Amino acid sequence: MDSSRGVRTAVVVGAGIAGLTAATALARGGWQVEIAEISPAEATSGWGLCLTGPSLRALAELRLADACLTAGHSMTTVTHVGATGEPVDEIQLPRLIGARRPAMAGIARPVLHRILHAEAERCGVVVHRGLTVVAVEQVGNARAAAGPSELVRVRLSDGTVRQAGLIVGADGIGSSARGLLGLDASVDYHGQMVWRALVPRPPWATGIHHFAGKADTAGLVPISDSLAYVFLTENGVEQSFLPDAGLALRLQQLLEPFPGRVEELRPLVAASRSVVRRPVRTTFLEGAWHRGSGVVIGDAAHAPAPQMASGAALAIEDGLVLAEELARHESVSEALEAFTGRRRQRCRTLVETSMAIAGLEQAQRHHDAHALVYACHQQMAEPA
Ligand SMILES: Cc1cc2nc3c(=O)[nH]c(=O)nc-3n(C[C@H](O)[C@H](O)[C@H](O)COP(=O)(O)OP(=O)(O)OC[C@H]3O[C@@H](n4cnc5c(N)ncnc54)[C@H](O)[C@@H]3O)c2cc1C
């Protein structure tokens, strides 16, 4: 990194979906990028996620959609199964990368991360693991080839210092970059705990299945030819921690009231060695998303509840729009202002809708929740 001039050099905090895709987009735009990722090792296990149309569209722009479709499981339909175990409707989501291509894809998280990581490194991004940013200081103006720009001095947890033209906080909902940049956020819990369990893919699981229960909702998402994940949303519970050892058994118990095909899933869940339970939490930065030459993106700026399966889409779109605005403006702060202007309303809509869906589920208004999910998918189909 050219730390003497520091301009057109960026430090990204976090090598998640937002950080890796932003770093790739910036590197392709001519930036020298380093990522500080707090986790010492690349994740090798973990559940999957659904890449909806906007995610695939943004990945296609990065020329990574094909790799994700090949490694994951292409899908187009969502089948709703009622509380009696009978299918009640089947919905097709918008196909945003071509009429003959799938509307969405399920993929294992470590597989997606490997694809994003490999492309970032291929573009020259340097990823430092086991490292975070501990201090950020704006140090005034410098004259770059492209025009005047503010520099930022970034101290890393190994004691080294970078003088860069840009710092991007992409460190998730619990972001510490946010605080270092002096940006305010509150993180809210919504009375739901969500479960995910990796299981072998049953042959009938070619699209997403949603199962209505008496109190909770469950579902199944294929993520490869051989794997799928079961999900369950527990309603009206306190945020709590359960030891890993008991998770598979507890999830199996929570699935007991569900009839039909869920009966087939219960023994698979009991045998699963990858079960996670997470609180449904959201955040949205009402105030500034940027200060000086620093900005927050992805879940650090706007984390929706998982019901819309679209947090990854917003994260990838952020990186693309950020790189576009930095290419368009002479000064970094003007580019960051333009970035926020383009992103705020779309991200707010998604976060607020996801919170409304969580509320409808808590009130057992599942039909209204589904209607809102599909209305929001139509809205999200509009270009970012
Ligand atoms: C249960 C669940 C299911 C979901 N399912 C879907 C889905 O199906 N589809 C979908 O699109 N979205 C889904 N989401 C949302 C999606 O996971 C997020 O929106 C997305 O991961 C956001 O990416 P990110 O890079 O902003 O944050 P993260 O994925 O949280 O990545 C942040 C990265 O920063 C690192 N980090 C954290 N703190 C620091 C620090 N101090 N210094 C350096 N590095 C740090 C972390 O280790 C991590 O690598 C789901 C979310 C949950 C909780």
PDBQT file of the ligand as one rigid body, heavy atoms in Angstrom, charges set to zero:
ROOT
HETATM    1  C1  LIG A 401     -30.072 -16.377  10.234  1.00  0.00    +0.000 C 
HETATM    2  C2  LIG A 401     -29.840 -15.460   9.071  1.00  0.00    +0.000 A 
HETATM    3  C3  LIG A 401     -30.204 -15.881   7.816  1.00  0.00    +0.000 A 
HETATM    4  C4  LIG A 401     -30.005 -15.042   6.705  1.00  0.00    +0.000 A 
HETATM    5  N1  LIG A 401     -30.361 -15.486   5.470  1.00  0.00    +0.000 NA
HETATM    6  C5  LIG A 401     -30.150 -14.697   4.408  1.00  0.00    +0.000 A 
HETATM    7  C6  LIG A 401     -30.481 -15.150   3.106  1.00  0.00    +0.000 A 
HETATM    8  O1  LIG A 401     -30.962 -16.272   2.915  1.00  0.00    +0.000 OA
HETATM    9  N2  LIG A 401     -30.242 -14.313   2.049  1.00  0.00    +0.000 N 
HETATM   10  C7  LIG A 401     -29.710 -13.071   2.238  1.00  0.00    +0.000 A 
HETATM   11  O2  LIG A 401     -29.510 -12.348   1.251  1.00  0.00    +0.000 OA
HETATM   12  N3  LIG A 401     -29.390 -12.621   3.462  1.00  0.00    +0.000 NA
HETATM   13  C8  LIG A 401     -29.589 -13.400   4.541  1.00  0.00    +0.000 A 
HETATM   14  N4  LIG A 401     -29.243 -12.954   5.779  1.00  0.00    +0.000 N 
HETATM   15  C9  LIG A 401     -28.621 -11.633   5.898  1.00  0.00    +0.000 C 
HETATM   16  C10 LIG A 401     -27.167 -11.686   5.453  1.00  0.00    +0.000 C 
HETATM   17  O3  LIG A 401     -26.498 -12.751   6.091  1.00  0.00    +0.000 OA
HETATM   18  C11 LIG A 401     -26.473 -10.368   5.771  1.00  0.00    +0.000 C 
HETATM   19  O4  LIG A 401     -27.259  -9.297   5.319  1.00  0.00    +0.000 OA
HETATM   20  C12 LIG A 401     -25.100 -10.315   5.106  1.00  0.00    +0.000 C 
HETATM   21  O5  LIG A 401     -24.297 -11.377   5.579  1.00  0.00    +0.000 OA
HETATM   22  C13 LIG A 401     -24.458  -8.974   5.380  1.00  0.00    +0.000 C 
HETATM   23  O6  LIG A 401     -23.111  -9.022   4.948  1.00  0.00    +0.000 OA
HETATM   24  P1  LIG A 401     -22.027  -8.086   5.641  1.00  0.00    +0.000 P 
HETATM   25  O7  LIG A 401     -20.770  -8.383   4.939  1.00  0.00    +0.000 OA
HETATM   26  O8  LIG A 401     -22.532  -6.699   5.710  1.00  0.00    +0.000 OA
HETATM   27  O9  LIG A 401     -21.950  -8.578   7.148  1.00  0.00    +0.000 OA
HETATM   28  P2  LIG A 401     -21.432  -9.966   7.722  1.00  0.00    +0.000 P 
HETATM   29  O10 LIG A 401     -21.849 -11.087   6.851  1.00  0.00    +0.000 OA
HETATM   30  O11 LIG A 401     -21.842  -9.981   9.146  1.00  0.00    +0.000 OA
HETATM   31  O12 LIG A 401     -19.832  -9.869   7.623  1.00  0.00    +0.000 OA
HETATM   32  C14 LIG A 401     -19.106  -9.026   8.496  1.00  0.00    +0.000 C 
HETATM   33  C15 LIG A 401     -17.651  -9.482   8.483  1.00  0.00    +0.000 C 
HETATM   34  O13 LIG A 401     -16.904  -8.578   9.294  1.00  0.00    +0.000 OA
HETATM   35  C16 LIG A 401     -16.114  -9.316  10.222  1.00  0.00    +0.000 C 
HETATM   36  N5  LIG A 401     -15.961  -8.475  11.414  1.00  0.00    +0.000 N 
HETATM   37  C17 LIG A 401     -16.855  -8.279  12.412  1.00  0.00    +0.000 A 
HETATM   38  N6  LIG A 401     -16.352  -7.408  13.304  1.00  0.00    +0.000 NA
HETATM   39  C18 LIG A 401     -15.127  -7.047  12.856  1.00  0.00    +0.000 A 
HETATM   40  C19 LIG A 401     -14.128  -6.160  13.327  1.00  0.00    +0.000 A 
HETATM   41  N7  LIG A 401     -14.299  -5.460  14.459  1.00  0.00    +0.000 N 
HETATM   42  N8  LIG A 401     -13.001  -6.030  12.602  1.00  0.00    +0.000 NA
HETATM   43  C20 LIG A 401     -12.806  -6.723  11.448  1.00  0.00    +0.000 A 
HETATM   44  N9  LIG A 401     -13.722  -7.586  10.956  1.00  0.00    +0.000 NA
HETATM   45  C21 LIG A 401     -14.873  -7.728  11.643  1.00  0.00    +0.000 A 
HETATM   46  C22 LIG A 401     -16.894 -10.596  10.470  1.00  0.00    +0.000 C 
HETATM   47  O14 LIG A 401     -16.067 -11.630  10.953  1.00  0.00    +0.000 OA
HETATM   48  C23 LIG A 401     -17.432 -10.868   9.060  1.00  0.00    +0.000 C 
HETATM   49  O15 LIG A 401     -16.495 -11.573   8.280  1.00  0.00    +0.000 OA
HETATM   50  C24 LIG A 401     -29.441 -13.758   6.896  1.00  0.00    +0.000 A 
HETATM   51  C25 LIG A 401     -29.075 -13.326   8.167  1.00  0.00    +0.000 A 
HETATM   52  C26 LIG A 401     -29.270 -14.181   9.255  1.00  0.00    +0.000 A 
HETATM   53  C27 LIG A 401     -28.870 -13.702  10.632  1.00  0.00    +0.000 C 
ENDROOT
TORSDOF 0
